[in-house]
Amino acid sequence: MWRIFHGRITRCIEQATFHRHYFNSHLPQNNLILIQELTEILKNKKWKSLIKLASLKNKLNPYVVRSVLHQDQLSNHLERLLSFFQWSKHKVGIQSDLEIHSFLAARLCSNNLYSPANSVLENVIRFGLPPLDVLKSIDNCRKNFDESRKFDHVVFGLLMDKYREKGYLFEAASVVFAHSNDLDCIPSLLYCNRLLTDLLKDGNFRLFWRVCDAMREANVTFNALTYTSMADAHCREGNVSDAKEVLAEMEEKGLCSSNFTYKFLMKGLFRAGYVDEAIEVKKSMFSKSLVPNRYFYATFIDGLCAANRFREAIMVLAEMSEMGVKPDAMVYEALLDCYLRHDDVDEAFKIKDAKGITLALCNTLLRVLCKCGKMEKANELVDEMTRKGIKPGSTTYALLIEGHCQWGNVATALELLEEMKKKNLASVKSTYCVITDCLCCNKDPNTVMSSLPNLIMKKGKRNAHTWRTLLMNYPGKGHLLKLRGVVEAMHKHGIVPATPHYNILIKGLCETRKMKAAQSCLVEMLDKGLNPDQGTYEPFIIGYCRKGQLQNAERYLLQMLHHGFKPNKEVYSALISANCKSG
């Protein structure tokens, strides 16, 4: 899909950016003098004032700027050199020049200026170019460096990190794959491990193993974290024997297994349903003189409870006490949740009685009771707390309110909210959103909007998240005037709508193909100093595609790419459909 649209996207970028300048022998003869003069000026902290005094501002051109950036005399002033480039680039039209950005990033890294290099690489990613083109450009900079200059390969790791942070995992992996294209740009193990961790979180096992294979081919030495990630991946895929082989290889390499390694292995085994294997692995820890810590026990007990083997979980809890390991809230919450899911409320309360009633334990028990819908028991617990002199806090009330809302007890939730206000307890932001959502589900949103200001006003503070919840409860079609009314009501009550609020309104307008009204909302956003995000651009692209106005769709696609946002499947689908219809 990327191949289909890469040419079109690249053309969009080129239309909105300045074209590269090519220079020949007809350059003005005084350019060399100008370069030398600017080089001397940039050695001074007040370089902007000096450029202005010397009337050099209007003499700048892309050739001069590039030449100044390559001056070895300024190697001790690289951050100032970057400031000069950022100051001058809009005046001479080289902001889309990949070559000069690659050179700057490489040179900054070679002088350990990683933070400024990060900002340069951020701009490079915004160009929307294939990662291999970017890597080749940086690699060419390495070849063009003089022997006297040091080239720092960290630049490749920083580039991969930037892709990864933006969620571009395939692009980040492409940095590792580039080794097969005769590019000496394998990032360090630190950056590779970060990518492997994110691939695990994303569940992208195919890409995970491709990265592992590429690391082996590039002779990257694995450490304990790498092996732990690999064992975890095998467990998630249900390959327990392969996970054990990874641990065996890890020990052969002289890397000691730790609680950290076994905790991840436990999670993988429990997730795949291999409970007995998990128990055996735990036993093997003791044979290696490894004493499980609190985090390992919490993971193990949680896994046993999730597998409905809570009697064994109780035995492990007793083992924890014998080993002198103090259980935390996660352990008790797992046990309580397991008991309550089996309607064994008495056993759940026995844990409370055995440990001794505390505010933290009561909140844990309340969370589980509310999740299971046992609101009567939750109310009884709060009464018991009060009798024993434990004052319910903001978290206690928030749990009760959310629980009652979840099970449709709107009136009780509102009473609890009023009780909180009387006790001057600070409310949790999410609580108002939950109440608003519950009211909208049970009443007409118009009624909710009329009562909402009184609901959320407290000591002059207003909750914009609640208004967003109300906006989201209005369907797009037939309620556009009401959506606009909510935004106007926010202004009336002194709440400035943020980008997410406008996004909901823009999406509703675009879905009904009222593109001019959506554009007016965007202009209103910009006038208020709000920055559009991915959720702003997507409705415009999809809306214009549905209207068959490809030129307008591409204009918003360009803006989206320029700001570093990656189109999702829905955007690509709309573009494909619109292009097919237009022939």
C-alpha positions as CSV (number, residue, x, y, z in Angstrom):
1,M,0.0,0.0,0.0
2,W,2.9,2.3,0.9
3,R,4.4,1.7,-2.6
4,I,1.1,2.7,-4.3
5,F,1.0,6.1,-2.5
6,H,4.6,6.8,-1.9
7,G,4.9,8.6,-5.2
8,R,1.8,10.7,-4.6
9,I,2.8,11.5,-1.0
10,T,6.3,12.5,-2.1
11,R,4.8,14.8,-4.8
12,C,2.6,16.4,-2.1
13,I,5.7,17.1,0.0
14,E,7.6,18.5,-2.9
15,Q,4.7,20.9,-3.8
16,A,4.7,22.3,-0.2
17,T,8.5,22.6,0.2
18,F,11.2,24.4,-1.6
19,H,13.0,22.5,-4.3
20,R,16.7,21.8,-3.9
21,H,19.0,24.3,-5.3
22,Y,21.8,23.2,-7.7
23,F,24.7,25.5,-8.2
24,N,27.4,25.7,-10.9
25,S,30.3,27.8,-11.8
26,H,28.2,31.0,-12.3
27,L,28.0,31.7,-8.6
28,P,28.9,35.2,-7.5
29,Q,32.6,35.6,-6.8
30,N,32.0,37.3,-3.5
31,N,30.4,34.2,-2.0
32,L,33.7,33.1,-0.5
33,I,34.2,36.4,1.2
34,L,30.7,36.2,2.6
35,I,31.3,32.7,3.9
36,Q,34.4,33.8,5.7
37,E,32.7,36.8,7.2
38,L,29.8,34.7,8.4
39,T,32.1,32.2,9.9
40,E,33.9,34.8,12.0
41,I,30.5,36.3,13.0
42,L,29.2,33.0,14.2
43,K,32.1,32.7,16.7
44,N,30.3,35.5,18.6
45,K,27.3,34.9,20.9
46,K,25.6,38.0,19.4
47,W,25.8,36.7,15.9
48,K,22.2,37.8,15.0
49,S,22.9,41.4,15.8
50,L,26.2,41.4,13.9
51,I,24.6,39.9,10.8
52,K,22.0,42.6,10.9
53,L,24.6,45.4,11.4
54,A,26.7,44.1,8.5
55,S,23.6,44.0,6.3
56,L,24.3,40.3,5.4
57,K,20.7,39.0,5.9
58,N,19.6,39.7,2.3
59,K,22.8,38.2,0.9
60,L,22.2,34.7,2.2
61,N,21.6,31.9,-0.2
62,P,21.5,28.1,0.0
63,Y,25.0,27.7,-1.2
64,V,26.4,30.1,1.4
65,V,24.4,28.5,4.3
66,R,25.6,25.0,3.3
67,S,29.2,26.2,3.0
68,V,29.1,27.8,6.5
69,L,27.7,24.7,8.0
70,H,30.7,22.7,6.7
71,Q,33.3,25.1,8.2
72,D,35.7,23.2,10.5
73,Q,36.4,26.5,12.3
74,L,33.0,26.3,13.9
75,S,33.3,22.8,15.3
76,N,33.3,24.2,18.8
77,H,30.1,26.2,18.2
78,L,27.9,23.5,16.7
79,E,24.8,24.4,18.7
80,R,25.1,28.0,17.5
81,L,25.6,26.7,14.0
82,L,22.3,24.8,14.3
83,S,20.6,27.9,15.5
84,F,22.0,29.8,12.5
85,F,20.6,27.1,10.2
86,Q,17.2,27.1,11.8
87,W,17.2,31.0,11.6
88,S,18.2,31.1,8.0
89,K,16.5,28.1,6.5
90,H,13.1,29.7,5.9
91,K,14.8,32.6,4.1
92,V,16.8,30.6,1.6
93,G,14.5,27.6,1.0
94,I,16.4,24.5,2.1
95,Q,14.2,23.2,4.9
96,S,13.4,20.0,3.0
97,D,17.0,19.3,2.2
98,L,17.7,15.8,3.4
99,E,21.5,16.0,2.7
100,I,22.1,19.0,4.9
101,H,19.9,17.7,7.8
102,S,21.8,14.4,7.7
103,F,25.1,16.2,7.8
104,L,24.0,18.3,10.8
105,A,22.7,15.3,12.7
106,A,25.9,13.3,12.1
107,R,28.1,16.2,13.0
108,L,26.2,17.0,16.2
109,C,26.3,13.4,17.3
110,S,30.1,13.2,16.6
111,N,30.4,16.0,19.2
112,N,28.1,14.3,21.8
113,L,25.4,16.9,21.2
114,Y,22.6,14.3,21.1
115,S,19.7,16.6,22.2
116,P,20.2,19.1,19.3
117,A,20.7,16.1,16.9
118,N,17.3,14.7,18.1
119,S,15.6,17.9,17.0
120,V,17.3,17.7,13.5
121,L,16.2,14.0,13.1
122,E,12.7,15.0,14.1
123,N,12.6,17.3,11.1
124,V,14.0,14.5,8.9
125,I,11.2,12.1,9.8
126,R,8.7,14.8,8.9
127,F,9.8,14.7,5.3
128,G,8.0,11.3,5.1
129,L,10.8,9.7,3.1
130,P,11.6,6.0,3.2
131,P,14.0,5.1,6.1
132,L,16.5,3.6,3.7
133,D,16.9,6.9,1.8
134,V,17.5,8.7,5.2
135,L,20.0,6.0,6.2
136,K,21.9,6.2,2.9
137,S,22.1,10.0,3.3
138,I,23.6,9.8,6.8
139,D,25.9,7.0,5.7
140,N,27.1,9.2,2.8
141,C,27.9,11.9,5.4
142,R,30.1,9.3,7.2
143,K,32.0,8.6,3.9
144,N,32.5,12.3,3.2
145,F,33.8,13.0,6.7
146,D,37.6,13.7,6.8
147,E,39.8,11.3,8.7
148,S,40.3,14.0,11.3
149,R,36.6,14.0,12.0
150,K,35.0,11.5,14.3
151,F,31.8,9.8,13.2
152,D,29.4,8.7,16.0
153,H,27.2,5.7,15.1
154,V,24.8,6.8,17.9
155,V,23.0,8.9,15.2
156,F,21.5,5.7,13.8
157,G,20.2,4.7,17.3
158,L,18.7,8.1,17.8
159,L,17.0,7.9,14.4
160,M,15.5,4.5,15.3
161,D,14.4,5.9,18.7
162,K,12.6,8.7,17.0
163,Y,10.7,6.4,14.7
164,R,9.9,4.1,17.6
165,E,8.6,7.0,19.8
166,K,6.2,8.0,17.0
167,G,4.9,4.5,16.8
168,Y,6.6,3.8,13.4
169,L,7.9,0.4,14.4
170,F,8.5,-0.9,10.9
171,E,10.5,2.2,10.0
172,A,12.5,1.8,13.2
173,A,13.1,-1.9,12.3
174,S,14.3,-0.8,8.9
175,V,17.3,0.8,10.6
176,V,18.4,-2.6,11.8
177,F,17.6,-4.2,8.4
178,A,19.8,-1.7,6.6
179,H,22.9,-3.8,7.5
180,S,21.9,-6.2,4.7
181,N,22.1,-3.2,2.2
182,D,25.8,-2.8,2.9
183,L,25.2,0.1,5.3
184,D,27.3,0.2,8.4
185,C,24.5,1.5,10.6
186,I,23.5,-1.1,13.2
187,P,22.4,0.8,16.3
188,S,23.7,-0.3,19.7
189,L,22.1,-3.0,21.7
190,L,20.4,-0.4,23.9
191,Y,18.3,0.9,21.0
192,C,17.6,-2.6,19.7
193,N,16.3,-3.7,23.1
194,R,13.9,-0.8,23.3
195,L,12.5,-1.6,19.9
196,L,12.1,-5.3,20.8
197,T,10.2,-4.2,24.0
198,D,7.8,-2.1,21.9
199,L,7.3,-4.8,19.4
200,L,6.3,-7.2,22.2
201,K,3.8,-4.6,23.5
202,D,2.4,-4.2,20.0
203,G,2.1,-8.0,19.6
204,N,4.0,-7.8,16.3
205,F,5.9,-11.1,16.7
206,R,6.7,-11.5,13.0
207,L,8.6,-8.2,13.0
208,F,10.1,-9.0,16.4
209,W,11.8,-12.2,15.2
210,R,13.0,-10.4,12.0
211,V,14.7,-7.8,14.1
212,C,16.3,-10.6,16.3
213,D,17.6,-12.3,13.1
214,A,19.0,-9.1,11.8
215,M,20.8,-8.4,15.1
216,R,22.4,-11.9,14.9
217,E,23.5,-11.3,11.3
218,A,25.1,-8.0,12.3
219,N,26.9,-9.8,15.2
220,V,25.1,-7.7,17.9
221,T,25.9,-9.4,21.3
222,F,22.6,-10.2,23.2
223,N,22.3,-9.4,26.9
224,A,20.0,-10.6,29.6
225,L,17.2,-8.2,28.5
226,T,17.4,-9.4,24.9
227,Y,17.1,-13.0,26.0
228,T,14.3,-12.2,28.4
229,S,12.3,-10.5,25.6
230,M,12.8,-13.5,23.4
231,A,11.7,-15.9,26.1
232,D,8.6,-13.7,26.7
233,A,7.8,-13.7,22.9
234,H,8.0,-17.5,22.7
235,C,5.7,-17.8,25.7
236,R,3.2,-15.4,24.3
237,E,3.2,-17.5,21.1
238,G,2.7,-20.7,23.1
239,N,6.2,-22.0,22.4
240,V,7.2,-23.0,26.0
241,S,10.0,-25.4,24.9
242,D,11.6,-22.7,22.8
243,A,11.4,-20.3,25.7
244,K,13.3,-22.8,27.9
245,E,15.9,-23.2,25.2
246,V,16.4,-19.4,25.2
247,L,17.0,-19.4,28.9
248,A,19.4,-22.3,28.5
249,E,21.3,-20.4,25.8
250,M,21.3,-17.3,28.1
251,E,23.0,-19.4,30.9
252,E,25.5,-20.9,28.5
253,K,26.6,-17.4,27.6
254,G,27.3,-16.7,31.2
255,L,24.3,-14.4,31.7
256,C,22.8,-14.9,35.1
257,S,19.0,-15.4,35.3
258,S,17.3,-13.0,37.7
259,N,13.9,-12.3,39.2
260,F,13.3,-9.9,36.3
261,T,13.9,-12.6,33.7
262,Y,11.7,-15.1,35.6
263,K,8.9,-12.6,36.1
264,F,8.6,-12.1,32.4
265,L,8.8,-15.8,31.8
266,M,6.0,-16.3,34.3
267,K,3.8,-13.7,32.6
268,G,4.3,-15.4,29.3
269,L,3.5,-18.9,30.6
270,F,0.4,-17.8,32.5
271,R,-0.8,-15.8,29.5
272,A,-0.4,-18.9,27.3
273,G,-2.2,-21.1,29.9
274,Y,0.8,-23.1,30.9
275,V,0.2,-23.0,34.6
276,D,1.9,-26.3,35.6
277,E,5.0,-25.3,33.6
278,A,5.0,-21.9,35.4
279,I,5.0,-23.7,38.8
280,E,7.9,-26.0,37.7
281,V,9.9,-22.9,36.6
282,K,9.3,-21.3,39.9
283,K,10.7,-24.4,41.7
284,S,13.7,-24.3,39.5
285,M,14.5,-20.8,40.8
286,F,15.2,-22.2,44.3
287,S,17.6,-24.8,42.8
288,K,19.6,-21.8,41.4
289,S,19.6,-20.0,44.8
290,L,17.3,-17.3,43.4
291,V,14.9,-16.0,46.0
292,P,11.6,-14.6,44.5
293,N,11.0,-11.0,45.3
294,R,7.7,-9.1,45.9
295,Y,7.2,-8.3,42.2
296,F,7.8,-11.9,41.2
297,Y,5.3,-13.2,43.8
298,A,2.7,-10.6,42.7
299,T,3.0,-11.8,39.1
300,F,2.8,-15.4,40.2
301,I,-0.2,-15.0,42.4
302,D,-2.0,-12.9,39.8
303,G,-1.4,-15.7,37.3
304,L,-2.7,-18.4,39.6
305,C,-5.8,-16.3,40.4
306,A,-6.5,-15.7,36.7
307,A,-6.3,-19.4,36.2
308,N,-8.9,-20.0,39.0
309,R,-6.3,-21.8,41.1
310,F,-6.8,-19.5,44.1
311,R,-6.2,-22.2,46.8
312,E,-2.6,-22.5,45.4
313,A,-2.4,-18.7,45.4
314,I,-3.3,-18.7,49.1
315,M,-0.5,-21.2,49.7
316,V,2.0,-18.9,47.8
317,L,0.8,-16.0,49.9
318,A,1.7,-18.0,53.0
319,E,5.0,-18.8,51.5
320,M,5.6,-15.1,51.0
321,S,5.2,-14.5,54.7
322,E,7.6,-17.3,55.5
323,M,10.2,-15.8,53.2
324,G,9.8,-12.4,54.8
325,V,8.4,-10.8,51.6
326,K,5.6,-8.3,52.3
327,P,2.6,-8.5,49.9
328,D,1.5,-5.4,48.1
329,A,-1.9,-4.1,46.9
330,M,-1.6,-6.0,43.6
331,V,-1.4,-9.3,45.4
332,Y,-4.4,-8.6,47.6
333,E,-6.4,-7.2,44.6
334,A,-5.7,-10.4,42.6
335,L,-6.8,-12.6,45.5
336,L,-9.9,-10.6,46.3
337,D,-10.9,-10.4,42.6
338,C,-10.6,-14.2,42.3
339,Y,-12.7,-14.8,45.4
340,L,-15.4,-12.4,44.3
341,R,-15.6,-13.8,40.8
342,H,-16.5,-17.1,42.4
343,D,-19.1,-15.3,44.7
344,D,-16.9,-16.2,47.7
345,V,-17.4,-12.9,49.5
346,D,-16.8,-14.4,53.0
347,E,-13.3,-15.6,52.0
348,A,-12.6,-12.2,50.5
349,F,-13.5,-10.4,53.8
350,K,-11.4,-13.0,55.7
351,I,-8.3,-11.6,54.0
352,K,-9.3,-8.1,55.2
353,D,-9.9,-9.4,58.7
354,A,-6.6,-11.3,58.8
355,K,-4.5,-8.4,57.5
356,G,-6.3,-5.7,59.5
357,I,-8.5,-3.0,58.1
358,T,-6.7,-0.1,56.5
359,L,-7.8,2.6,54.1
360,A,-5.5,1.2,51.3
361,L,-6.9,-2.4,51.8
362,C,-10.5,-1.2,51.9
363,N,-10.0,0.8,48.7
364,T,-8.5,-2.3,47.1
365,L,-11.5,-4.4,48.2
366,L,-13.9,-1.6,47.1
367,R,-12.4,-1.6,43.6
368,V,-13.0,-5.3,43.2
369,L,-16.5,-5.2,44.8
370,C,-17.6,-2.4,42.4
371,K,-16.1,-4.1,39.4
372,C,-18.1,-7.3,40.3
373,G,-21.3,-5.3,40.9
374,K,-21.6,-6.1,44.6
375,M,-22.6,-2.6,45.6
376,E,-24.5,-3.6,48.8
377,K,-21.3,-5.1,50.1
378,A,-19.4,-2.1,49.0
379,N,-21.7,0.2,51.0
380,E,-21.4,-2.1,54.0
381,L,-17.6,-1.9,53.9
382,V,-17.7,1.9,53.8
383,D,-20.0,1.8,56.9
384,E,-17.6,-0.5,58.7
385,M,-14.7,1.9,57.8
386,T,-16.6,4.8,59.4
387,R,-17.4,2.8,62.5
388,K,-13.8,2.0,63.0
389,G,-12.7,5.6,62.6
390,I,-11.3,5.3,59.1
391,K,-12.4,8.3,57.0
392,P,-13.2,7.5,53.4
393,G,-11.0,9.6,51.1
394,S,-11.4,10.9,47.5
395,T,-10.3,7.6,46.1
396,T,-13.0,5.8,48.1
397,Y,-15.7,8.1,46.9
398,A,-14.5,7.9,43.3
399,L,-14.6,4.1,43.4
400,L,-18.1,4.1,44.8
401,I,-19.4,6.7,42.3
402,E,-17.9,4.9,39.3
403,G,-19.2,1.6,40.6
404,H,-22.8,3.0,41.0
405,C,-22.6,4.6,37.6
406,Q,-21.3,1.4,36.0
407,W,-24.4,-0.5,37.3
408,G,-26.9,2.3,36.5
409,N,-27.4,3.8,40.0
410,V,-27.3,7.4,38.8
411,A,-29.2,8.9,41.8
412,T,-26.8,7.2,44.3
413,A,-23.8,8.5,42.4
414,L,-25.1,12.1,42.5
415,E,-25.8,11.8,46.2
416,L,-22.2,10.6,46.8
417,L,-20.9,13.5,44.7
418,E,-22.8,16.0,46.9
419,E,-21.5,14.2,50.0
420,M,-17.9,14.7,48.7
421,K,-18.5,18.4,48.2
422,K,-19.8,18.8,51.7
423,K,-16.7,17.1,53.1
424,N,-14.5,19.3,50.9
425,L,-12.8,16.3,49.3
426,A,-11.1,16.9,46.0
427,S,-12.8,15.1,43.2
428,V,-11.1,12.9,40.6
429,K,-11.4,14.3,37.1
430,S,-12.5,10.9,35.6
431,T,-15.4,10.8,38.1
432,Y,-17.2,13.7,36.4
433,C,-16.7,12.0,33.0
434,V,-18.2,8.8,34.3
435,I,-21.2,10.5,35.8
436,T,-21.8,12.5,32.6
437,D,-21.5,9.4,30.4
438,C,-23.9,7.6,32.7
439,L,-26.4,10.5,32.6
440,C,-26.2,10.7,28.9
441,C,-26.9,6.9,28.6
442,N,-30.0,7.3,30.8
443,K,-31.3,10.7,29.8
444,D,-31.5,13.2,27.0
445,P,-28.1,14.9,26.5
446,N,-29.9,18.2,26.4
447,T,-31.0,17.7,30.0
448,V,-27.5,16.8,31.0
449,M,-26.0,19.9,29.4
450,S,-28.4,22.2,31.3
451,S,-27.5,20.6,34.6
452,L,-23.8,20.0,33.9
453,P,-22.5,23.5,34.9
454,N,-23.9,23.0,38.5
455,L,-22.5,19.5,38.5
456,I,-18.9,20.3,37.8
457,M,-18.5,23.8,39.3
458,K,-16.4,23.7,42.5
459,K,-14.3,26.5,43.8
460,G,-14.1,28.1,40.4
461,K,-12.5,25.0,38.8
462,R,-14.0,23.5,35.7
463,N,-13.4,20.2,34.1
464,A,-12.9,20.3,30.3
465,H,-12.7,16.5,30.2
466,T,-16.3,16.3,31.2
467,W,-17.4,18.5,28.4
468,R,-15.5,16.2,26.0
469,T,-17.5,13.3,27.3
470,L,-20.7,15.1,26.7
471,L,-19.6,16.0,23.1
472,M,-18.8,12.4,22.4
473,N,-22.3,11.3,23.5
474,Y,-23.9,13.3,20.6
475,P,-24.1,11.3,17.4
476,G,-22.8,13.1,14.3
477,K,-25.9,13.1,12.1
478,G,-28.8,15.3,13.1
479,H,-27.0,16.7,16.1
480,L,-24.5,19.1,14.5
481,L,-26.2,22.2,15.9
482,K,-26.3,20.6,19.3
483,L,-22.6,19.8,19.0
484,R,-21.9,23.4,18.2
485,G,-24.1,24.4,21.1
486,V,-22.0,22.4,23.5
487,V,-18.8,24.2,22.3
488,E,-20.6,27.5,22.7
489,A,-21.8,26.5,26.2
490,M,-18.2,25.8,27.2
491,H,-17.2,29.3,26.2
492,K,-20.2,30.6,28.2
493,H,-19.0,28.8,31.3
494,G,-15.4,30.0,31.0
495,I,-14.0,26.8,29.6
496,V,-11.7,27.2,26.6
497,P,-12.3,24.2,24.2
498,A,-9.1,22.3,23.4
499,T,-8.1,20.4,20.2
500,P,-9.9,17.2,21.2
501,H,-13.2,19.1,21.6
502,Y,-12.9,20.7,18.1
503,N,-11.9,17.3,16.6
504,I,-15.2,15.8,17.6
505,L,-17.1,18.7,16.0
506,I,-14.9,18.6,12.9
507,K,-15.4,14.8,12.6
508,G,-19.2,15.2,12.8
509,L,-19.2,17.9,10.1
510,C,-17.0,15.9,7.8
511,E,-19.1,12.8,8.2
512,T,-22.1,14.8,6.9
513,R,-19.9,16.3,4.2
514,K,-20.2,19.9,5.5
515,M,-16.6,20.6,4.6
516,K,-16.9,24.4,4.6
517,A,-18.3,24.4,8.1
518,A,-15.5,22.0,9.2
519,Q,-12.9,24.4,7.7
520,S,-14.4,27.2,9.7
521,C,-13.9,25.2,12.8
522,L,-10.3,24.6,11.9
523,V,-9.8,28.3,11.3
524,E,-11.4,29.0,14.7
525,M,-9.0,26.5,16.3
526,L,-6.0,28.1,14.7
527,D,-7.2,31.6,15.7
528,K,-7.3,30.4,19.3
529,G,-3.7,29.2,19.1
530,L,-4.6,25.5,19.1
531,N,-2.4,23.0,17.2
532,P,-4.2,20.4,15.0
533,D,-3.3,16.8,15.6
534,Q,-3.9,13.6,13.7
535,G,-7.5,13.5,14.7
536,T,-8.0,16.9,13.1
537,Y,-6.6,16.0,9.7
538,E,-8.1,12.5,9.2
539,P,-11.8,13.6,8.9
540,F,-10.8,16.2,6.3
541,I,-8.9,13.6,4.1
542,I,-11.7,11.0,4.4
543,G,-14.5,13.6,3.9
544,Y,-12.9,15.1,0.7
545,C,-12.2,11.6,-0.6
546,R,-15.9,10.7,-0.2
547,K,-16.8,13.9,-2.1
548,G,-14.4,13.0,-4.9
549,Q,-12.2,16.1,-4.2
550,L,-8.8,14.5,-4.3
551,Q,-6.9,17.7,-4.6
552,N,-8.3,18.9,-1.3
553,A,-7.7,15.5,0.3
554,E,-4.1,15.6,-0.8
555,R,-3.7,19.1,0.6
556,Y,-4.7,17.9,4.1
557,L,-2.6,14.7,3.6
558,L,0.4,17.0,3.0
559,Q,-0.2,19.0,6.1
560,M,-0.6,15.8,8.1
561,L,2.7,14.4,6.9
562,H,4.4,17.7,7.3
563,H,3.6,17.6,11.0
564,G,4.9,14.1,11.5
565,F,1.6,12.2,11.6
566,K,1.2,8.8,9.9
567,P,-2.0,8.0,8.0
568,N,-4.0,5.1,9.4
569,K,-5.7,2.3,7.5
570,E,-9.0,4.2,7.3
571,V,-7.2,7.1,5.6
572,Y,-5.4,4.8,3.1
573,S,-8.7,3.0,2.4
574,A,-10.4,6.3,1.6
575,L,-7.5,7.4,-0.7
576,I,-7.5,4.1,-2.5
577,S,-11.3,4.2,-3.0
578,A,-11.2,7.8,-4.3
579,N,-8.3,7.1,-6.6
580,C,-10.0,4.0,-8.1
581,K,-13.2,6.0,-8.7
582,S,-11.3,8.8,-10.4
583,G,-9.5,6.3,-12.6
